[in-house]
Amino acid sequence: MSFFMEVLLGGLLAGVMYSLVAIGFVLIYKASGVFNFAQGSMVLFAALTFVSLLERGLPFWLSFVISLLSMLLLALLLERLVLRHLVNRPPITLFMATLGLSYVVEGVAQALWGAQVHGLDLGIEDTPLELGGLMLSRFDLFAAASAGLLVLLLSLLFNKTRIGLSLRAVADDQLAALAVGIRLQRMWVLVWAVAGLVGLVAGLLWGARLGVQFSLSLIVLKALPVLIIGGFTSIGGAIVGGLIVGASEKLAEVYLGPLLSGGIENWFPYVLALLFLLLRPAGLFGERAIERV
Amino acid sequence: MFYQESGQFSTRYRQDGRALRLWQQRAALWALLLLAFGLLPFIGNDYWFSAILIPFLVLSLAGLGLNLLTGYAGQLSLGSAAFMAVGAFASYKLQFLLPGLPLLLSFVAGGVVAAIVGVVFGLPSLRIKGFYLLVSTLAAQFFVEWLLTKFAWFSNGNESGVITAPPLLVAGHDFGSPAGRYLLTLSVVLPLFVLAANLVRSSLGRNWMAVRDMDTAAAVIGIPILRTKLLAFAISSFILGVAGSLWAFTYLGTVEPHGFDLSRSFQVLFIIILGGMGSILGNFLGAAFIVLLPIVLSILSGSLLSGVLPAGQLENLQKIIFGVLIILFLIKEPDGLARLWQGWRARARLWPLRF
């Protein structure tokens, strides 16, 4: 039983890391209706920038700030060069534009900083921690704590500030938001930059785990089922979805994997998400679309 | 200048139903066919066949498959490579299970198996729409790749899932030479294009477009959504399956499941974005673009930037150019190269007048 609990808790903690990536998606989808496939490359870009600056001898905080500024710059350029020209296009077009964007961001990141694997040490030992008879990874606990902090900050931003009010208005109805004088384009820049911040945090945590390298951009594929289960429009949904995917993936790998000769973690979350979708086509917390002709 | 239509009237209903209504268009098509079948096999060299013409034809076919599903029926898919893989491995396995199965028949059989798999993964599309459908197609992508890698049965006991094409014999003739493989590919690809071009003009094609534009409205006017969507998945997967078989048998000869990974799916998607969604001609244009761009880039960088650009940067540069082109096309010309071609033709018709 305690083995089961350990697997479950380990899975839940890993799931938090998935949620971190998924939150970036949700932010952008809510504010601009764009399904941003480039979130993974943004994670890669942020983490690569941070690590490369760190390796050139910059202090931790300065690298963090510069990486953050570079994400802000990316958001600004993106709004000016891409989003502005794609207003009122069908969502599928915007999605494909972010596919192209992910190619550009990956290409630029690797052209600037090289393609080799960078180690990243955040100064947290990955020794197991015994808690109530269960062995837990210290690093996972740290990751979960930072994810929790990030979500707290985001919910404060969304619920307690004027900017948050505008963002919620934009998410609710873009046209009405425009009509009451909210600057839509500024909001887009802001929300892409915040998604960049979330991407940076996710990139640091994932990078410390796997090394900062190209495969980091592939976690977008891990975040997708999370998003589907939780629904595209809910940050809470992203967290719950991440926990569900993380836990079930680990349990399936341990109990189901040996029967199927292993390696099922690539497709299992998708099949799980598919099952959820057949029951609830808009995800657990997503807004149900009302169809009109 | 080129007032082609003048004086050409339909006098029978059959003439009204033709795909190419002007004699100039038909003559151009015959000239192209003559060039492709009669001239190219004799004047082309092995590099042209193996590195440009065969991948161009196979990718055009794959683009056609996805275009029917995404461009005409409006169902977004990121699993094209999975259906290609199913086609390739099914053709290969059937060659072994049924010795003496004619090669062309095994292509068709591979396509049929891919169509069945496509319908299975298309079933959720009845309840799930838009981006949520991506999950189903991505599930297909990862599941098929895993299945073909993990279970050696599909590749006849090869541990890493590598399959090697059998000798390419059709009716006793060996099509193993580059020119032969080109001719074989061409004669499989063209009939499928003719079929698809007529299909999208049929009532099924119109149903697809109605579902694409708004499926609720389509259901209200009495279009059977279930049948229409599943037929789109089946036919699209069939064509992708045949394209996969050709990719494995006539283009590469030896292929592993990872040859059909997600980036291949993206490649096929880019063909239809650049070429033009909802256009038959666009598949050829997009595929030509995708095949030629890396070659042109490497030649250009070889002559212009030799020494300036480190070797590893070429790939990054290619990626950036690709991404920028995709975004540019989506902004400037959402209907792709096919629309540019149409625009050019419309201008050429009036030239030298402007209106």
Interface residues (C-beta under 8 A of the other chain):
Chain A: F35 V82 H85 L86 R89 P91 I92 T93 F95 M96 A97 L99 G100 L101 S102 Y103 V104 V105 E106 G107 V108 Q110 A111 G114 A115 L221 L224 P225 I228 F232 L260 S261 G262 G263 I264 N266 W267 Y270 V271 A273 L274 L277 L278 P281 A282 G283 E291 R292 V293
Chain B: L76 P124 R127 I128 K129 G130 F131 Y132 L134 V135 S136 L138 A139 F142 F143 E145 W146 T149 K150 F151 M214 T216 A217 V220 L262 F266 L269 I273 G312 Q313 N316 L317 Q318 K319 I320 F322 G323 V324 L325 I326 I327 L330 I331 P334
